Amino acid sequence: MSNAKVAISIVTYNSKHIFKVLENLKREFGQDDQFRLVIFDNNSNEEYKNQLKKYQDMADITFYHENNGFGFGHNYNLLHANEKFFLVFNPDIILVREDLLKMLERIEQDESISLLVPKVLNSDGTPQHLMRDRVSVFDYFLRFVPFQFVKKMFEKRLATYELRDIPDDREQDIRIGSGCFMLLRGDDFKEVGGFDDRYFMYFEDYDLCVELKKRKKRIVYSPFSKVVHYYERGSHKNSRLFKIFMKSMYQYFNKWGWRWF
């Protein structure tokens, strides 16, 4: 049984950034036994798996025989974990130790916080607007529409949807945080049954936040910690990923009700 305080869960499928990410985690956390790294590989190619095996000295790695998606992998890593806190961690995140320690101290101080998310930045230091104030079909139409004049017409709506004006000098309760980096109270994650793994990819983080909110749990954004996210925006560029995105969106609205505006 682990004596760690935090289980850091990474789910990967041929991620091109993960080896840089693992080297960063090794530098930042070394042999710190309050953190346990757990990796779930969704049946990547053989060359990738062989390279990943080189990190078995620093992580518990599961090489699964098929790809069942993001939520399935994190549930496998976390639903039976003993740590008090769970960190859902994308394989394209660069983290500085002090930023996580600040988040950990904050969630330990305040038992009302169920989920804590940091400021998420691009590699050039500009912010990524991944948190959400609402989820509607129209807002997704605005995000994907290729015509800039349409986006311009609804610029204020998009700004509120993406929480672009969220305060930078204080914490704030939010409705939906991004699954790229989530520090969770382990018991609360287990209480909702983890991620709904019927979503292969996309919307499982939204769904988790709605489940937590339904139980009156707090989701908090802290601008005082930050991570770098090599955001690929795959669903905007890849037709296969776009189809997965649309299927997940359909599943989400079918589950929680169709909000058009």
N, C-alpha and C positions, 0 to 999 in steps of 0.2 A: 504494500500500500504506500502511495506517495505521501510525503510530508509537505509537499508544495502547497502554496497558497493560491496560485493561479495556474490554470491549465490553458496554454496557448494553443489554439486549434487552427491548423492550416489544412485546407482541402485544395488539391492541385490536380490538374490534368494538362500535362505538357506545358506548364507555365514557363514562359521564356525568362521570367524575372526571378524565379524562386531561388536559384543558387546564389545570386547577389543578395537576396533577402536573407537567406540562411547564414551567409558569411557575416552580414550585418548583425543578426541576432547573436551569433557566436561572439562577436566583438563586444556588443553592448551588455550581454547577460552572462557570458562565460559559464562558470560553474555555479552560479547563484541558484541555490536549491529551493528558493521560494517560487521558482517558475519551472513548470514542466511543459516541454514542447511535444505536441502530438500532431503527427502528419498523416493524412489519409490520401492515398493516391488512387485516383479514379481510372485505373487501368491505362496509364500512359504508355508510350512506346518503350521497347526494351532498353534502348540506349539511355533514355531518360531515367528509367527505373534503376539502371545500373549506376548512374551518376548519383541518384538520390540515396542509394544504399551507403554511400560514403559518409552520410550524416547520421548513421544509426547510433553513433556514440553520443550524440547530443539530443536525439529525439526518438520517441516511440513512433515507428512508421508502420502503417498498415498498407499493404499492396493488395488492393481489391481486384476481383476478377472481372468486374464490369463497371461501367460508368453510370451511376444512378443519381448524379447531380450534387449540387452544392449542399443543400439541406441534409440530405442523406448522410453525406460524409461528416459534417459537423455533429450530427446526432450520434453517429457511431463513435466519434471521439469523446463526446461530452456527456451524454445522458447517463452514463454509469461512472463518470469521473467523480472523485472524492474531494476535489479542491473546492474551496469556498467561492472562488470567482473564476469565470470563464472568459477568455479573450478570443473572440471570433476575429480571425486575422487573415486577410487576403494574401495570396502568394506574390503580390506586387506592392507590398507596403514596406517603406523604410521608416524605422522607428528609432528614436533616441531614448536611452534608458530613463533619463530624468522625466521625460514626458509621461511615460507609463507609470513611474513611481508617484507622480503627482496625482494621476487619475486614481491609482490604487488607494492612496491616502484619502482622497476625497470620498470614494464610495464606502470605504471603511468607516469614515467619520459619520456618515449620514445613512442610516438604515432605510430611509424612505426612498433612496435612489435604487432603482432596479437595473437600469441600463444607462451607461455613460458613454458619450461619444466625443471625440476631440475635433479640433479644426483640421480639415483635410485639404492638403495643398498639392498642386502640381509640382513637378520637379523644378520649375522656374520660380516657385514661391507664390504664385497666384492661387487664389482660393478655388476649390471645387465646390459647387453648390449641389450637394447630394442629399441634404436633409429636405423633408417635405412638410408642408403645412396641411396639405389635403391630397387626395388622389381622385382625379376625375378623367373621364375619357377626353374631354376637350383639352385639358392641359397636356395630355400626351400627344394629341393631334398637333398642338402648338410646338411641342418639342421636336417632332419629327418632320413637320412640314418644311420643304426645302426653300420656300419663298421668304426672303428676309423682310419684305414689306409687311407680310402677315405677322411675323414675330414682332415687328416694330409697332404695329397697331395694338398689340396686346402686351406690350413690354411691362406695364405695371402689373398685369395679372401674372405673368411669368415670374416677375421679381418676388411677388408674395408667395407663389407656389414653391419657389426654390429657396425661400428664406434668405434672399441676398442681403437684406438689411438687418439681419440679426445682430444684436449688440456684440461688440468685440471686447468689452471691458467687464463683462459679468456673465455668470452662468444663466441659462434659460431653459425652462421646460419646453420640450418640443413634442410633436406628435409622432414623427417618423425619423429615425436615424438610419444611416447607411450601414449595410452589412459588411462593408469593406474593413471596418474596425469597430468592434463593439465590446466594451467591458461590461459583463453581465454578472449579476448575483446568481450563483449557481442554482440555488433552490428555486428561484423564480423561473429560470430557464427550464428546469425540470417540471415545475408546476404546470407550465403550458404545453409540456410534451416536446419541447425543443422546436425546431423548425418544422413546418408542415412540408414533409418531403414529397408531397404530390407535385410541388413545383420543382421542375428539374433545375431551373436556374431563373433568376429574376423574380422579384416580388415576394420571395420568402422572408426577406428582412422587413418589408412593409407588413406582411402578415403577422410576424412575430411581434412587432410593435403594437399592432391593433389588439392582439391577444393580451399583451401586458396591460395596455390601457383599459381594456374591458374589465380587468381585475384591479383597476385603480392604482396601478404601479407607475412610478415616475420614470420618465425618460428625459435625460438632462444632457444638454450640450455645454461643453466647457471650452471656451476659447483659449484657456491657459495651457493647454497641451495641444501638440500638433503632430501629424504624421504626413509623410509624402506618399502619394498614391499614383502609380504609373497607370493612369486611367486609359483604357483602350477604347471605350465606347464602341464595343464590338457590335452591338445590335444596330448601330447606325451604319456600319460598313459591310457587314457580312449577312447575306440573305438567310443562311441557315440559322444564325443567332437571332436575326429579326423574327423568324418564324417561331423560335422558342420563346422569345420575348412576348409575342402576340398571344401565344397559347397561355403563358403564365398570366398575362393581363386578363384574359378571358376567365381563367380559373379564379383569379382574385376577385373580380367583380361578381362572378357567379356566387362566390362564397359570402361576400360582405355587402352585396347590393350594388346595382349599377348606378353610379353617380355620373351623370353626363356633364354637369357644369359645377 
